[in-house]
Amino acid sequence: MSPTATVESEVRDRLALALDVDDLVAARRLARDLQPWFGVAKVGLELYTAAGPDAVGALADLGYRVFLDLKMHDIPTTVGRASRVVGAYGVSFLTLHASGGRAMLRAGVEGLAEGAAAAGLAAPVALAVTVLTSDPDAPPHILPKRVRAALDGGCQGLVCGAPDVREARQLAPRITIVVPGTRPEGASRNDQARTGTPADALAAGADLLVIGRAVTGADDPPAAAAAIAADLATIPGKGG
């Protein structure tokens, strides 16, 4: 089944599959089975710890844009050097934790660009993680503070929960906004507190939705993915 026969490309390009497993064989199987509905594959700490850079290469070989979700947070020199290494991997996105501050974010952005340039690649998009979706108690001033740090640090994108999308879009109208932890109506929230439906997040102004357990933990993952994509295709201007 071809991706274009299953879901419009605009919707598919806005969906990232969270491969939160500890085995590359299992990750590849999920990625192959769900590729008709997802254009981006997210490698988080669990899979990266298990398989390292091989996970990036394996998913890129399947045709995915790869989102490396490491939430880097350290002193600027360390983050800059580590980001330079990642820049040569061929990933499309890398997360840096906005709580690290402007100087750290700037080091990560510059490191990514340097690593990519040295490998003859386009620089990945540096995404600043604002407030974790598992944190229900972040005070109201945290999101604006971290959005400002992201902008001052040169990040091209933000990661925020669905309830924060409208405010983030107002603060940074032209930045890429990525929303993890979205779930269809009625699905279990698991450990996600700052969440919402994929349709609500997209309508609020999100550019990329990260979807994991709502699909990978479903009884019929392809059917779950197809239902989400079909729902998103009905949103005016978002693929329908």
C-alpha positions in Angstrom: 0.0 0.0 0.0 1.5 3.3 -1.0 1.5 6.3 1.5 -0.2 8.5 -1.1 -3.0 6.0 -1.4 -3.5 5.9 2.3 -3.3 9.5 3.5 -2.6 12.9 2.0 1.1 13.8 2.0 0.5 17.0 3.9 -1.0 15.1 6.8 1.6 12.4 6.7 4.4 15.0 6.8 2.9 16.4 10.0 2.9 13.1 11.9 5.9 11.7 13.8 5.9 8.1 15.0 7.4 7.8 18.5 9.4 4.6 18.5 9.7 4.3 22.3 11.0 0.7 22.4 14.4 -0.8 23.4 15.0 -3.0 20.4 15.9 -1.8 16.9 14.3 -4.8 15.3 11.0 -4.0 16.9 11.4 -0.4 16.0 12.0 -1.2 12.3 9.0 -3.5 12.3 6.8 -0.8 13.7 8.3 1.8 11.3 7.6 -0.4 8.3 4.1 -1.2 9.3 3.1 2.4 10.0 5.0 4.2 7.3 1.9 4.8 5.2 0.7 7.3 7.9 3.9 8.8 9.3 6.6 10.8 7.5 8.8 11.3 10.6 10.2 8.8 13.0 11.1 9.8 16.6 14.1 8.2 18.3 14.0 8.9 22.0 16.3 8.1 24.9 15.1 4.5 25.2 15.8 3.4 21.6 18.9 5.6 21.3 20.4 4.0 24.5 19.7 0.6 23.1 20.9 1.1 19.5 22.7 4.4 19.3 23.3 6.1 15.9 22.3 2.8 14.1 18.7 3.6 14.9 19.0 6.9 13.0 20.5 5.1 10.0 18.0 2.3 10.0 15.0 4.7 10.0 16.5 7.0 7.4 17.1 4.0 5.2 13.3 3.3 5.3 12.7 6.9 4.0 11.8 8.6 7.3 12.9 12.0 8.4 14.4 11.3 11.8 13.6 13.2 14.9 16.3 12.6 17.6 14.7 13.4 20.9 17.7 13.5 23.4 16.7 16.7 25.2 20.3 17.8 25.6 21.0 19.7 28.7 24.5 20.4 29.9 27.1 23.1 29.9 27.3 24.9 26.6 30.6 23.4 25.5 29.4 19.9 26.0 26.1 20.5 24.3 27.8 22.2 21.4 30.3 19.3 20.9 27.6 16.6 21.2 25.3 18.5 18.8 28.2 18.7 16.3 28.4 14.9 16.3 24.6 14.6 15.8 24.7 17.1 13.0 26.6 14.6 10.9 24.0 11.8 11.4 21.6 13.1 8.9 18.7 13.7 11.4 16.1 16.3 10.6 15.4 17.4 14.2 17.2 17.4 17.5 15.8 18.5 20.9 17.6 20.7 23.4 16.2 21.5 26.8 15.2 25.2 26.9 15.8 25.2 30.7 19.5 25.1 29.8 19.3 28.7 28.8 20.2 30.9 25.9 24.0 30.2 25.8 23.5 26.4 25.9 20.8 26.6 23.2 23.0 28.7 21.0 25.9 26.3 21.4 23.6 23.4 20.3 22.3 25.3 17.3 25.8 26.2 16.2 27.2 22.7 16.8 24.4 21.1 14.8 25.1 23.5 11.8 28.8 22.8 12.0 28.5 19.1 12.1 26.0 19.0 9.2 28.1 21.3 7.1 31.2 19.2 7.6 29.2 16.2 6.4 27.7 18.0 3.4 24.2 17.9 4.9 21.5 20.5 5.6 21.5 21.6 9.2 18.8 19.8 11.4 16.1 21.9 13.0 17.0 22.6 16.7 13.9 22.2 18.8 13.8 23.7 22.3 11.8 21.7 24.8 9.7 24.2 26.8 7.7 22.3 29.4 7.6 18.5 29.6 4.1 17.1 28.8 4.3 15.1 32.1 4.5 18.3 34.2 1.1 19.6 35.3 2.4 22.1 37.8 4.7 24.4 35.7 3.9 28.0 36.7 2.5 30.3 33.9 5.7 32.3 33.5 7.8 29.2 32.5 6.5 28.8 29.0 7.1 32.5 27.9 10.5 32.4 29.5 11.6 29.3 27.7 10.2 30.5 24.4 12.3 33.6 24.7 15.3 31.6 25.5 14.7 29.4 22.4 14.4 32.5 20.2 17.4 34.2 21.7 19.4 31.0 21.3 18.6 30.7 17.6 16.4 27.6 17.8 14.2 27.0 14.8 11.5 25.2 16.7 9.8 24.5 20.0 8.3 21.4 21.7 5.3 22.1 23.9 2.2 20.3 25.1 -1.1 20.7 23.2 -2.6 23.2 25.8 0.4 25.5 25.3 0.3 25.7 21.5 -1.8 28.8 21.1 0.3 30.8 23.5 3.6 29.5 22.0 2.3 30.5 18.5 1.5 34.0 19.7 5.0 34.4 21.3 6.8 32.9 18.2 4.5 33.2 15.1 7.0 31.9 12.6 8.7 29.1 14.6 8.1 25.4 14.0 5.9 23.9 16.8 6.1 20.3 17.7 3.5 18.7 20.0 4.2 15.3 21.7 1.8 13.2 23.7 -1.4 13.8 21.7 -4.1 11.2 22.0 -7.5 10.6 20.3 -10.6 11.4 22.3 -11.1 8.8 25.0 -7.6 7.3 24.8 -5.6 6.8 28.0 -3.5 9.7 29.1 -0.8 7.4 30.6 1.8 9.7 32.2 0.9 12.7 30.0 -0.6 15.7 31.8 -0.3 18.5 29.2 -2.0 16.7 26.4 -4.9 17.0 23.9 -6.2 15.4 20.8 -4.2 15.5 17.6 -7.0 17.5 15.8 -7.1 20.1 18.6 -3.3 20.5 18.5 -3.2 20.9 14.8 -6.0 23.4 14.7 -4.3 25.4 17.5 -1.2 25.9 15.2 1.0 22.9 15.7 3.3 21.9 12.7 4.3 18.4 13.8 2.4 16.0 16.0 4.3 13.2 17.8 2.1 10.1 18.4 3.3 7.0 20.2 1.3 4.7 22.5 -2.1 5.8 21.1 -1.0 3.9 17.9 1.9 1.6 18.9 0.0 0.3 21.9 -3.3 -0.2 20.1 -4.8 -3.6 19.3 -4.6 -2.7 15.6 -1.8 -0.1 15.1 -2.4 0.5 11.4 -6.2 1.0 12.0 -5.4 3.4 14.8 -3.0 5.4 12.7 -5.4 5.5 9.8 -8.2 6.8 12.0 -6.0 9.7 13.3 -4.8 10.6 9.8 -8.4 10.6 8.5 -9.5 12.9 11.3 -6.7 15.3 10.7 -7.4 15.4 6.9 -10.8 17.0 7.7 -9.3 20.1 9.3 -9.5 23.0 6.8 -6.0 24.0 5.5 -4.3 21.0 7.2 -4.6 18.4 4.5 -8.3 18.3 3.7 
